[in-house]
Each structure stands twice: as structure tokens, then as C-alpha cells.
Amino acid sequence: MSWWNILKRIEILPEEKLLHLDEFIKAEDKGYPSVIHPLNIVADFDDDTGKLKGYTSFKEFDKFYFVGNSFSFVKGSYGEVLKYRDSKLGSDKAQVTLLNPLKGTDTQRLFDMVEKRGGLRIEEYSQVDDIMSEDMYNQMKVLPMFRYRPYKED
């Protein structure tokens, strides 16, 4: 097998480039607040069919990255898109995620997965006042919020 046959096709695209795909659900339709729009999508495509195998999202803010939930339609894609996204973000800024499970998702399992990856549940503004304004916090807290390292120093 030649090296070009094993390359993975993972791309970072603006959200509007994926709107035509049946598997893709835009952020607004998932219930994300408008303050995080527009998102960059990390998309894993099947080289043979062009179909979306999985995706995740992110947006860079001044002092943190918003990182979206990940969706996988093919076994193995979940880890691939997360690894690719995280390799592009660096570790100097905190990451914040909002959980908005799709209907039928085990919410506790999702919470456990985020906590296993180092996510700390945000219960009050003082946990994120070093990286975002109170106005942004109030817009984002409509969904369960988690922060990844670096955490706020006391």
C-alpha cells in the first residue's frame, strides 16, 4: 500500500461549507448561543465517498478556545477529530465547552467523558472571570459549561 492511500482527510472548514451535508447539524440547531458563532469545523471525510465520518468544532477567543461537542458516524473518527483539533489549538489558553447532547444521548455518560478528559464543571462566573466577560458567561451558561486546563489560579 502506498503512503498516499493511508492519508487521512481531516480538514478545518467554516461551518457554512458543511451545511449541504445531511449528517451535519449546525451550531444554532444544536442550541449553542450566538456568541460562539461562527465556528470552525474539524471534519473527517471518507476519501472514497466524500461522506462525513465525524466532526468537532472550535473558535478562538482572546483568552480561551471554545471547543464544541464531537460527533462520530464511523468508528474511530471521534478520537481522530479530537486529536487533530487539539493539535491545532495549543495549550497556552484554557478551553471551554458547552454540553448540548442530542436527543437520546445519555447525559451522565457525556458529563463523565468530559470530566475524564479534564473538564471542570463551571458553576459560577468566578471560575472563568480570568478568561471571559460576565456578559459572555451569561450568554454561554444557558448550557452546562466545562473548563479545561489551564484552570484559574486562586
HUJOWO-V430862 format. One record per helix or strand of 2 or more residues. SS is the DSSP state (H for helix, E for strand). FROM is the first residue (numbers start at 1). TO is the last residue. If there is no record, write none. Layout:
SS|FROM|TO / SS|FROM|TO
//
This chain:
H|3|5 / E|9|14 / H|15|18 / H|27|30 / H|34|36 / E|40|45 / E|52|60 / E|64|67 / E|71|72 / H|77|89 / E|94|99 / H|107|116 / E|120|122 / H|125|127 / H|134|140 / E|144|148
//
